[in-house]
């Protein structure tokens, strides 16, 4: 409704102006003129009541000024159309001139702010001073020098351009305000510009005895309509004050306006000298002095603004540099800063021949805190851990967060390796103490790896790698302990590097192959499909089983390369089997599942092989699904492709039975350890897992079936499938047809 109202007002007003131009001069057209002018003041008053703008008094004053003009027009109409005589100075002039200060007061109330925008005020003053001189030279001065008129008449005639100069100053202040330009703002600025233009045109026409016809009337009427529309527009509610949120820069238009204003005084002098007219030296001198003073003040403010901007820039750069070098959560140095400080410490150690120590701290059980209590609690724990670590080190030592739940501590210099180990043990005790978060206490631990540089003869990445390897060994050896990178670990890393290179070569030279072990349906007593198991025909070593190379591949992207190769080979080889109902299960590593390329890898394998997605099952451990937050999303996307998802080694992780309903899986494989268990309740535990999985609609397969009694027990408890040496050993792809035909229950 608000938007339609101001548009309707403008549209009706435009039609009314057109009608006014069609009316003959005299009382009818003058009454139409009065009606259009009165509508502006009434529209403003209506808007104040309907919109309740932020500064209602300002709009009320502007409405008063508009109505004073309308009353002046009414008196003028009385003299012209009723009395047919017009005095040189009349009550109309009093009303017209009274409108200027009233309008100015309203505009000042509208744009004033508790803070002083000195740059904007000075810019406005400079432009106003220049244009004021121009108005004096072109209008006011010739009027005052006109000896044919009485002094009182000349003063009244000069008062009009003075009022226009006042409105011009406020217009310049308005348009120089920082901030957004709403529709109400633009309409109000247009109204001011139109009335100033019309008044100036009228003064010029009067001075030079030019008949302006009705052009000036159209400008005045357009000003009335723009003022009323500005008030009626919904954005007039918030049109108040000067936005000082940001400094107004010297834009091109601003510079042009200021430059032009300062050149008016010398330009006027030049024109008068060229024309040979009488010079108004004092006006030009006074204006020049005023402009000079204003420009100097503005330059001083500009220099202050530049200095402030440079200071803010330096502060911002310092803040950005700090943010770039520190962790946002703990405010500790981040990885990049830690690497730089380690490099600097190594350089100092090399020059001094001293020792430095590096501790790599990996928190234990931190993921459980996030999963159980949420990431906010996890953040609180990390901040508390950072505080506790910082309290354990010396003043010059560095504590940094590498990311996630990994921290490092740099010590320089050190006297002996034992002092670094002692610090690691103190850190473990400090971190392991209960941590309060969210009204509860949580317990975590830490595994610490220590690396020592005797003389700085290494680099930061290498030293970090050594400390990381020691921390990994600490986790592998039971967590909550300190391990030192030593010769044995160095040989282990060297062997790992050699093995990684050999794996990469093996992939390139096609040294890997797949063996397939059948999975049997216990109810129908037939082969359902196979599990693809990777083997490595490593030159000089013979057939190498995955336990000997998969753990090494898991440390790098090699595991993704191996997974990609297995997917491609398994889908291609199974697609060549005559039996189109057989399925194949492929193991996916946690690193591969978490990678952004896993969907593309599976999709590419299916596309190139032409295998029906329903014949492919991806096997993952339950720990892998729970630990990685991206795993569930990727699994859902994989199921959308049509493939099946199975939890491998079920029962060995920490998935609760109730979580099965929320996991995007189709089947579970009970770990072989439950088949081989000699405890009397092992069978009951397997039965419980089978019944729980069935309750959630999952297919259940038991691994490691090697004895007929195990098979009998599985059938009794209703297990769906089985896999193990009793039913068939893993064999190369060429044996798939024979395995499918001969695998049977024994």
N, C-alpha and C positions, 0 to 999 in steps of 0.2 A: 504494500500500500504506500509506504514512504517513497519508494522509488517511482511509482506511477504518479504521485502527487507533484513532485518537482518537474517531472517531464511534462505533465499536463499543463502546469503553470507556464512553462516556457512556450509550449505549443500554442496555448490560448493567447499568451502575450504577443507572440509573433503575428498571429492572425489579427490581433487588435492593432498592432503597429501598422500592418498593411492596410487595415480599414482606415486608420487615422490619415494615412497618406492619400487615400482616395477622397476624403472629405474636403470640402472647400474650406479655405481659411476663414476664420471667424469663430463665433461662439461654439458651433458643433464640434469643430476639430479641437478647440481649446478644452472643451469638456471631456472629450476622449483622451486628450493628453493628461488631464487631471486624474481621470479614472485609472489610467495605466500607472501613473506615479503613486497614487494612493494604494494601489494593490501591492506595491513593493513593501511599504511600511506595514500594511496589514498582514502580509505574508510572513514578515519577520516576527511580528507579535504572535501570530498563530503558531509559528515554529517553536518559539520560546515556551509556549504552553504545552504543545504536543511532544516536542523532543526533549525538553528539559536539558538544554546543553550545559556543558561544564561551567561556562561563564555566561549565565543568562543576562546579567546586568550589561555586559558588553553589547549583546544583541539588542537589548532594549534601547540603549543609547543610540545605536545605529538606526533603529526604527524611528526614534525621535528625530534624528537628523534628516532622514528621508522625508518624514511627514512635515518638517519645517520647510523643506524645499517645496513640497506639494502646496503648503499654505502660501508660500511666496508666489508659486505659480497661480494660485487662486486669486490673490490680490492683484497680480499682474493681469489676469484675465478680466477682473472687474474694471481696472483702469482702461484696458484696450476695448472691451466689447460692450461695457455699460456706460462708462463716463466718456469714452472716446477721447481721453486726454491722459497723458502720462507724465507725472512730475519727474524732474531730473533725479531726485533722490526720494524714494518712497518707502512705505512700510514693507513692501516686497523685498527691498534691499536689506532691510534689517533682518527679515526672516531668512533670506538666502545666506547672509553672512553669519547669522547665529548658528546655522546648520553645520558650518565647518568645524568649530571647536567641539560641538556635540558629537559629530561623526568621529573626529580625531580622538576624543575621550573613549568612545566605544572601541576603536581600533587599538588604542594603547592598552586598554583593559584586556583585550583579546590576546594580544601578542606578548604581553609582559610576562616575566618569569622571575622567580625569587633570586635567581643567579643572573649576573650581568654577562651577556655575550659581547664583550668589548670588541673583538674583531668585527663582528657583524654590525655593531653600532657605529664603529669608525668607518667601515665601508659605506654604510648608508649615509653618514654625514658627508663623506667626500663626494659622493655622487650628488647629494642634495645641494651642497655648496656650489658645485659646478653648474648644475641646472638652475639654481637660484640666480646666479649671475646672469645666465642666459635669459631668464625670465625678466630680470631687471633691465637688461639692455634692450630687449625686444619689446616689452610690454609696459612695465612699471615706469621706467624712466621717461619714455616718450609721452606717457599719459600725464605724469606730473609736470612735464615741461610744456604741456599744451595750454597756452595762455588764454585760449578761447573759452575755457571752462572755469567755473568757480573752484576755489581751493577745496571746499567740502566735497564737491562732485568728484574732483580728481582723487581725493583720498579714498572715497568709496570705490572708485574704479580700480585703484591700486590694491584695495583690500581683497578683491577677488583673486588676482594672481597670487597674493600672499597666502590666501586660504588653499589655493591649489598647490602651492609649494609645500604647505603643511601636509596635505594629503599625499603629495608625491614622496615626501620623506617617509611617511608611514608605508606607502606602497613599496618603496625600495627596501625598507626594513622587513616587510612581509615576505617579499620574494627572496631575500637573502638569508632567511631563516633556514638552518639545517633541518633535515627531516623529510618525511614522505609528503608528497603532493596529492592530497585527496581531491575529490571533485568539488567539495565545498570551498577548499582553498583556492583552486583554479578559478572558480566562478567569482569569488570575492575579489581576487586580484584583477580579474577582467573588468568587474564593475568599477573599481577604482581607476583603472587605466582609461576606461571609456569616459568617465566623468571629467578626468583631468584633460583628456584629449579634446572633449567637447568645449570645456571652459577656455582652453587655450585657443581653440579655433574661433570661439566667439570674441575673445579679446582681440585677436588679430584682425578679424573681420570688422569689428567696431573701430579699431585704430585706423584701418586703411579704407574704411567706408565700402566694404565688400558685402554683397548680399549672399549669405550662405544658403539661401532657400531653406529647405527642410532637412538638409543633411545633418546639421547639428542637433535638431530635434530627435532624429533617429538615434544618434549617439547617446543623448541623454536618456531616451526611453529604453535603449538597450542596457544602459547602466542600471536603471531601475529594475529591469527584469532579471539581470544577472545577480543583483544583490538579493532580490527575493528568492530566486532559485537557490542561491548559496545557503540561505537560511533554511529552506525547505528540504535540502538534501540531507539524508541520514547522517552523513559524515560530519555535519556541522556540530553534532553532539560533542565530539572530541577535538574540535578545532579550537585549541587553546594553548597558550604558552609556547615557548621556544624550545625545541628539542636540542639539548646540549649534550647528547650522548656521544657525539663525535664532532671533531673540529671540521669546519668547512674548508676544504683545500682550495688553493688558488686555481680554479678551473679557467679554461680559455675565455668563456664569456665574462667571468668575474674580472679577469685581468683587463679585458677589452673595455669593460664599463669603467673601471677605476682609472685606466690610462686616459680614456676619452674625457672623463670628468676633470682630471688634472690639467688637461690641455685646453680646456674651455677658456681659461683666463688669458693665456698668451694668444690663443686663437682669436678671441674677441678683439684683443688689442691689435693683432695683425690685420684683421678685417677692417677695423675702424681706420687704421693708418692707410690702408690701401684705398679705402673709399674717400678718405679725406674728410670724414665726418668729425664732429666735435668729440674729443676724447673724454670719457668718464673715468679719469685716472684714479680717483679715490676708491671708486667701486672695484676697479680692477686690482688695485693695490691691496685693498682690504680682503678681497676674495682670494688673491694669491697668497697673502699671509695666512689666511685661515686654512687654505688647502695645503700649504707647506707644513703648517703645524699638524694638521690631521694626518698627512702622509708620513711625517716623521714618527708620530705616535703609532701609526699602523705598521711601519717598518720595525719599530721596537717590539711590538707585539708579535710580528711575523718571526723575528729573530728568536723571541722567547718560545714561540710555537715550535720552531725548528729545533731549538735546544731541547725542549721537552720531548719532541718526537724522537730525537736521537737518543735521549735518555731512556725513553720507553722501548726503543728498538734494542738498545744494549741490554736492558733488563729482560726483554723478551728473548733475545738471543741467549742470554745466560740461563734463563729458565728452560728454553728449548734444549740447550746443551746439557743441562742437568737432567732433564727428562729423558734425553736420548741415552744418557749414560747410567740411568738408575731404573730400578724395578719400580713400577707404579704402586705395587701393593706393599712391599716391605721397606721401600726407600733405600734399599741396599744397592750397591753397584750391580749392573746387569752383566750378562755374558760378555758383551763387547768391551765394556769398561774393565771387567776382570781380566780379560786377555791382555789388554793394554798394560794394566798394572803388573801382571805377571811378566810380560816382556820387559818392562822397565826394571823390575826386581832382578830378573836374570842378567840384564846388562850391568846393573850395579854389582851383582855378585861376581860376575866375570872380571870386572875391573878390580874388585877388592879381594878376590879369591875366597869369598865367604860362601856359606851354605844357606839355602832357602828351603823352606818346607811348604808343601801344599796338601791340604786335606780336602777330599771330596766326600761330602756328606749326602747320603741318599736316605730319605726318611722311610721308615718301615710302617706299613699298615695305614699310610695316609689316605689311600683310595677308599678304604673302608669308612673313614671319617666323612669324606665327600658323599659317598653313596648312602650312608646311614643318616647323617645329620644335615646334609646339603652343602652347597658350595660356599655359602656365607660363613658357616662354621669352619669350613676348610680354610677360608681366607683368614679368619681370626687365629686359627692354629698356626698358619704360616707366619703371621706377624709376631706372634708370641715366640715362636721358634727363633726368628731373626733376632729378637730382643735378647733371648737367652744366650744365643751364640755370641753376640756382640759383647755380652757381659763377661765372657770367658777369655777373651783375647786381650793382648796388650794394646796400648794406645795407638801404636803405629801399624798394627796388623790390619789386614783387610778381610771383611766378611762380605761375600757376594752371593746373589741368587742367580743361578744359571737359567732357571725356568722350572715350572712344575714344582716338584718336591726335592730339587737338587740344589745344594749350596756348596761353596768352596770357601776355604780360609787360607789366606796367604800369610806366611810367617817369614820375616827377614829382619836381621840375620838369625840363625839358630846355631847353638853350640853342638847339639847332638841330635840324632834321629829319635832318641828316646823322649826328648822333650816334646816333639811333635806327637808321638804316640800318646803321651800323657795328656796332652790337650785334647786329642781325639776321644780319650776315655772320659774326660770331664764333660765334653760336649754331649756324649751319649747319655751320661747321667743327668745332665741338665734338661735335655730334650725329652727324656723318658719320664720325667716327673709329670703328674697329672696336669692337664691344661683345662682351665675353666672356659666354657663357651656356651652361651645360650642357657644358662642356669644348670648346666651339667658339667661333668668332668670327663675328658676323653684321654685315652692313653695311646701314644705312638712311640716309636723307637727310632733308632738311626743306625745305619751301617756306614763305617768310615773307612775310606782308603787313603793311604799316605804315600806321597812320592817326595823324594828329596833330591835336590840338585846340589852336587858338591861344589861346583865352581861356575855355575851358570852356563855350562857348555851344552845347552839344548835350547828348544824354543817353547813358547807357551802351549801350543797345541799338543806337542809331544808330552810335556809334563802333565797337562790335563788328562791326556789319554792314559798315562801311567797311573795317576791317582784314581781315575774312573775304573780302570781294570782292577785295581786293588779293592775298590768299593764293591765291585761286582763279585769278587771272590769272597768278601765279607758277607754279602747277602747269601751266596751259595753255601757258605759254611755255617749257616744258622742265624744270621742277622744279629744286630745289637753288639757288634764287635769291631775292632780295628784290625785292618790288614795292611801290611806294608808291601809296596811294590819292590820285589827282590829279583834275584837272578832266575829263580824258578818261574816266576810269573813272566819275566822278560822272555824266557825261552818259550813259554806257553803262547805269548802273543806273537812271537816270531813264527812258531809253528802254525798259529791261526792264520797269519798273513800268507804263509806258503800254501796252506790248504785253500784259502779263499782264491788265490791265483789259480790253483789247480782246478777248482770248481768252475771258475770262469772259462778256463781252457777246455774243460770237459764239456761244457755247454756248447762252446764254439766248435769242438771237434766231434760232437754227437756221441759222447761216451756214455750217456745215461740211457737207461731203458726202463720199461714198466713191467712189473709182474702183477698178476691178478689173482686174488683169492676169492673164491665163491662165497656168496651170502645165500643161505637156504631158507625157504619158507617152511616152517615146521608143520603147518597144517596141511599144505598141499604137497609137501615132500618133493619140492622141485627148486631149481636154482632161480633166485630172483634177479641176481646180478652179481657184480664183482666190486671189490675195493681195489683201486689202483695203488700199487706200492712201488716207490722209486728205488732203483738200484743203480750202482755206478761201476762200470767196467773200467776201473782206473788202471792205466798202464803201469805194470810193475807191482800192482797190489792185488790184482784179481777182482772178484766181485765184492764191492764195498756196500755194506748195509747203511740205511739212513741214520741210525744212531751215531755213526762215526763222522758224518759230515753235516747233517741238518743243524745241530746246535751251533756250529760255526757259521753256517749261512744265515741263521737267525739274527746274528749281530749286524747284518748289513742288508742292503737291498738285494743281495744275491738270493735270498729266500723268495722274493717276489719273482725274480727271473726263473727260479726253479718251479715255482707254482704256476707261472704262465706256461712253461714248457710242458708240465704235467697235464694241465687243462687241455692244451692243444693236442697232445699225443693220445690221451685217454679218450677224448671225444672222437678223434679221427679213427682210432683203432676199433672202438665199439661200433661206430657207424658202419664198419665193414663186415660186422657179424651178421649171419643170416637171420638169426632170431632177433626180431625187431622189438621184443618185449623186455630184453635184458637191460638192466640199469648199470651205471658205474658210479662209484663213490670216490671223490677226490678230496684229499685233505688240504685245507687252506690254513696258512699260518696267520697268527694275529697281526703281524706287520702287513701282510698282503691284504687282509680284510680291512685294515684301517686305511690303506692307501686309497687315493682318489681314483686310481686306475682299475680297481678290482672289477667294477661293473663292465668297463670296456673290455677287460681281459676275458671275462666269462662270455660276454656277448660275441666277441671276435672268435673264440673257440667254437661256439655253437654255430656261428655263421659259416665259418670255413669248413667245418666237418659236416654240416647239414644234419646234425643230431637233434632229435626232438628234445627240447629243454626238459620235458618231464622224465627223461631217462637219465638225467644228471643229478647227482646228490653231492652237496658240498658238506664236508665234515669239519666241525670246529670243536675245540674243547670248551667246556662251560666257563672256565676261568677267562678265556679269551673274550667271550661274549659279555661277561659282567664287567671286566676291567676297562674296556674301551668304550667310551660314550658314543662313538660313531658306529660301533659294531651293529647295534640294533637297527639303525637307519639303513645301513648297507645291506643287512640281511633282508629287510622288508623289500628293498629295491630288487634284490636278487630273486626273491620269491615272485615278485611281479613279472620277472622274465619267464617264470614257469619252472624254475629249478626247485629241488627239494633241499631242505636244510636239516642236518642231523647233528645232535650233540654227541661228540665222541668222548670216550673215557668217562661216561656218566657215573657219578657217585664219588669221584676223586676230588672234585672242586668244592666250592662252597655255595652252590645253587641250592636254595631251599625248594622243597617240593611245591610249595605254593607259588613260586616264581615261574613254574612251567607254563602256567596259563597266560603269562604276559610275554613269553619269549616267542619270537617268530620262527618256530621250528616245527618239523613234521615227524621226526623220529628221534630216538635216543639209542646209543650203544652202551650197554652196561660194561664197565671196564673188566678186563680179564682177571684182575686181582680178586674179584668177588667169586669168580668161577673156581680159582685155585685155593681159596681160603679154606683152612681146615677147622675154623671155629664152628661150634655146633649151631650157632645162629646165623651163619652165612646164608643158608638157603632161605630163611625167613626174611633176611634183608633184601635178597634179590626179589623175592615174592612181593615185598612191600614196594620196591621200585617199579616193578612191572605193573602192579595194580594202580599205583599213582599215575604213571604215564598213561595207562589206558583211560583213567578218569578224565584226562585232558585230551583224549582222542589221538594220542601219539602211538606210532608204530615202534615196537621194542625189539632190539637185536642184542643178543648176548655174544660177547667176544671170548676167545680163548677156550672154546669147547674142544676138549681133547679126550674125554672119557665118555663111554656110553651112558654111565650113570648120570653124568651132568646133563646129557641130552634128554634123558628120561625125565629128570627133575624139571627141566625147562618146559617140556611139553605138559607136565602136570600142572604147573602154575600158569600156563597160558601165554608163555612168551611167544612172540610172533615169528622171530627169525633167529638164526644162529650162524656163527662164523668161527672157524678154528681148524686145527690140523686134522681133527676127526673127519671133517667134511671136505677138506681139500687144502693142499698147501699152495702158496703163491707160485704161479708158473708164468712163463713169458706169454706174450700176446698170442703166439701161434697156438697155444693150448686152450684158448677160450672155447672153441667148439667142443673139444673133448671134455673140458670141465663142465660145460653146460649140460652134457649128456650123461656123464658118469657120476657126478656128485649125487650122493644119496645119503639117507639116514642109516646109521649103523647101530 
